[in-house]
């Protein structure tokens, strides 16, 4: 087997450290759902899920039934919440067979689940999604009474709690978040007035956990902060988050380009004076944003090296004129540390005008992953 020059390293000890940070922020009385959807943001669904379960996570959150089944079949025994719900009778059958917790936001899928429960004599837990201002999935908070009344009439669904999602918790203006909290509190009070206990209500994402204690309720849903990223590149937090993912490639050629030489597709960069460059073994096929072209950096020889020209499918060119002795085969770091220098996912996100979520998902799912315990 030929070794691949590009490798993603996942530090599971850093993941555990970030989980402790969450616990320190929310206290012992608030439960934690580890969000592991999208292959744990590119970090590896099963490896991350098992690590979180071993370290006391209360439940795991996934987007789809498929992900939930992968967790169950991989040995996860704790509660698994399907955040995007289910649709079909076969989905409902799998929920009952695997002991999963679906989020409910429309009566059609709830009725399918209810009918399947009657056939099997089960009473699964469900969470009801309320739209308090996200404008995405959920029952509008103004319509929660008739929805819950109908759901209660099914009799064989245990409504464990309500769920909602924050739209702007990472932004400086806190008024929309405060409005959402108020709407959610009223929805919970309404549900309880209908006779529901609603013991497990949750709305806080990573930004809510770090900036808005009122959003914590009975459970929180950390995602990006578990992986050492921030909700947005300029988000300020006192939490000591440890980077979990590193992405390293290799220098495959070192060249000296004379003055006035164009670099890469489209000739978007021209040398001004003689420049030493390294051609590195990773490109957008490996998850690097093409938006890093002429903007991003890579660590080579222990120093940042500016990316020159357009990022290609499998190659990227960087300027190593001031980076000392660099040879083919040397390490090139797009994400992580080299010597005393670091490039964080939020740095890459800032260069590419995106968010660290996208960086992790793209890089993590397109490369060979190795795990540090």
N, C-alpha and C positions, 0 to 999 in steps of 0.2 A: 504493500500500500504506500503510495506517494504522499508525503506530508504536505498539507496545504499551508501556504505562507501566511494566511490570515487566521486569527484565532480570537474568539471571545472568551474572556475569563469571568466567571461569576463567583463572587466572594460571599459564601453563605453566612460567614461570621458577621459580615457587614450588614446583611439582611436582618439577622437576629438583633444586632445593635440598634438598627432603626426601629424594629418592633419595640424594643425597650424604650426608645424615645417617645413613641406613641403612648405606651402605657404610662410613662411619667407625666404626659400632658393631660391625659383623660382620667387618671386615677383608677383604683381597683374596682369601683362599682359600675364602671361603664364597660360594656363588652366591646370587643374588637372583631370586625369582619375584615380579613385580609383579602383585598381585591386581587385576584389572580387571572382575570380575563385576558384575552389576547396573548395566550401563552405566557402569562405572568409578565406582561409588558415586554415580551421577548427574552425573559430570563429563564424560562423553562417551567411549564405548568406543574409537573409532578415534583420536580426537585424542590421548587419553591414551596408548593403546597405541603409537602412532607416536612420540610424544615419549619414552617410556621406552625404546623400541628404539633410537632415535637416540643415547640417552645411556647405552648399554651394559648395559641390563637383560639378564639371562641367559635368562629366559623369562617368559611371561605366564600367569596363571591365570584361568580363567573357570569359571562354574558349569555352563554347558550347551554342547552341540554347536552350537546356533544361534549363540551368541556367538563360538565358535571359528571358525565358517565366516565370520562377518562380519569377523573380524580377517584371515583369509586372503584373502578377496575384497577387503579394503581395502588389501592390500599388505604385511601383516605376514609376515615370512619366518622368524622365529626360532621356537623351540619354544613350543607352546601346550598347556597342560595342562588337561584337562576335569575339574574337581574333583568334579563330581557324576556322573561316569561316563557310560556309554551303555547302551542297552537293546535295540535292535532290530538286525536284519541290515542294514537301510539305514543306521543309525547307524554300524555297523562299516565299511560300504563307504565312507562319508564320511570316517571316520577314516583309512583307508588312502589314499584319493584325495587328501586334503588334508594328509597327513603330521602328524597330531595325536597327542597323548599322553593316552590316557584313564586315569583312576583306576579301579581294579578293586576291588570289594568283595563280589561274589557270583559264584558259579561259573557261573550261567546266562548272564550277559552275557559272561563271559570265554570261555565255550565258543562262543557266537555269534561273537565276534571271532576266535577260533582257527579256526573253520570257514571264515570269510571269508578269513582269511590263507592257508589251504590252497588256496582257489580262485584266489587272486591271486598266490601265491608270495611274499608279503611277510612281514616279521617286525618288527612295530611295537614300540616301547617302551611299557611300561605301568608305572604306579606302583600298589602295593597298599596300600589303606587299612586300617590297624589301629586298632581301637577300644581305646584305653588308659585310658579313663575319661570320655570325652565322652558316651557313651550315645546316639550318633546314628549316622551312617553308619560302616560299617567291619566288619572281621572281628574278633571278640573275640580279644584277645591270647592267651587260653588255647586258642584253636582255630587258631592260625596254622600249626602244623605240617601237619595234614592239608590245609589250604587251599593252602599253598605246594606241597606234594607233588603235589596234583592239577594245579595251575597249571603246574608244571614238566613234568608228563607231556604237556601240550599241545604242547610242544617249539617252537612257532613264535611264542611271545610272549617278548620280551626284558624281563625284570623288572629295571628300572633301579634301583628303590629302593622303600622303604616310606615311607608318609605317615601321620601321625596329627594330631590337632587338640587344642589346649589348651582346657580348660574354664574354668579360674579364674586364668589368668596375670595378670589385672589386679587381683586381690584381695590383701589383706595377708597372708593365710595362705598360705604357700608350700608347705605339705606336700602338697596334692593335685598340684601341678605337679611336685614332686620325685618323687612316686609315679609319675606319668605318664612322666617321663623314664626312671626305672628300668625300667618295663614296656617302653618303646620300645627301650631298649638291649638288653634281653633278646630282643625280637622280632628285632632286627637280627642279633644273635649267632646266633639260631636259624636265620634265613635263610641266613646264611653257612655254618653247619654243614651245610646241605643242598646246598652247592656254588654258591650265588648270590654274585655280587660285591657287589651292593647299594652302588653308588657314589654314589647321589644320594638320601639319606634326609632327610626334612624334617618339622618339627613346629612351628616358631616362627611365631606370628602377631606383630602389632605389639607386644603386651604382652610376649611372650616375647623379642623382639628387644631391647626396652629394659630389661627387668628380670631376665631369666633367661638368661645366656650359655650355660648347659649345654644349652639347647634349640636352639642354632643348628645343630648337626650339619653336613650338607653344603650345605644350602640353607635360606633363610628365606623367609617369605611375608608381606611387609609389605602391609597394606591401608590401614587408616584413617590410619596415620602418613604415608603418601605424600600424602594429601590435607589434611594439616595438622590432623587431629583426634586426639583421644586415645581409648584403648580404653574409658574411662568418664570422666564429667565431672570426677571428683576424682582421676584418675590423675596422679601426679607423675612428671615426667621431666626430665632434664637436656638432652635433645635439643632443639635449636632448630628447631621445626617451624613452617613458614610456611603461613598459610591460603591455600588455592588457590581457593576459591569465595567470591564475594560475591553478595548478593542485594539489589537496590535497587528500590524502587517509587516512587510519586509521591503527594504530597498532592493530593487532588482537591477538598477543601473545608475551610475553616477557619470554626469557629463558636464563639460564646460561649454556654455553657449556664448558666442561672441555678441558684441553690441548689435542691436537691431534685429535680433532673432525672434520670430513669433513662436508662441508655445500653445500647443493643443488646438482643438477644433475651433474654427471661426476666427482664429488669430486675434483673440480678445486681449492678449497680453503680449507685449514686446519688451525685450530686455533693453535696459538702459545701462550700457557698459557691460563688460564681461560678467557672467553669473555662473556659479556652480549650481547644478540642480540634481535632485534625486528623483528618479522615477520609482514610484511606490506601488505595491501589488494590490491595491484596493481601489474600487470606484463605486459608482452608483448601483451596480449589480450586487455589491456587498453591503448595501444599505446606507452608503454615504449620500447625503443630500447633494444633488447637483448644484443647489444654491450655494454650496461652499466655494464654487468657482471664483477665483480671484478675491476671496474673502476669508476663508477658513485658514486654520493652521494645523500642523502636525508636528509632533515631537520627534526630532531626529538628532542624534548626537548629544542628547541632554538639553537641547534648546528648541524653542518654537521655530518652525520653518513655515513661512507663508506659502499657501497654495497658489500656484501660478497657472493661469489659463483655466479652461473648463475641465471639471472632473469628468473623466471618461468612464466607460462601462466597467473596466477592470483595472484601470491605472489612474494615478494622480501624480502630478508633477509639483515639486516644492523647491523652494530656494534655500540651499544650504551653504551659501557663500560664506556666512559668518558662523557656521556650526562646527568648525574643526574638522578632524579627519572622519570621513564617512565612507564606508565601503559597501558594495553589494552584499546582501545577506544581513546587514544591520537591521535592528528593530526600528520600526516607525509606529508611533502611537497616535491614533486618532481620538481615542477616548481612554483616559486613565493617566498613569504617572510614568515618568522616566527621570531618574535622578530626583532632583528636588522640584521638578516642574510637573504641573498637572494640567490636563484639559478635561473639564467636567462636561457632562451632558448638557448642562445649561449654557456653557460656553459655545458648544457646537450649535445648540438651538438658537442662540443669539446671532451667530454668524449667518445662519441659514434662515433667519426670520421665521422660526417655528417654535415648538415646545419640546421639552425633553422626552415627553411621552412618545412622540413620533420617532425621535432618535433611537430610543431603546427598542421600540417595536421593530423598526426597520433593520437595525444592525443585528439585534439579537436573534432574529428569525432567519437571517440569511447567511449565517456563518456557523462553523463548528464551535460548539460550546464546551468548555472544560470547567469543572467545579472545584473550588477550594472549600474545604470543610470549615 
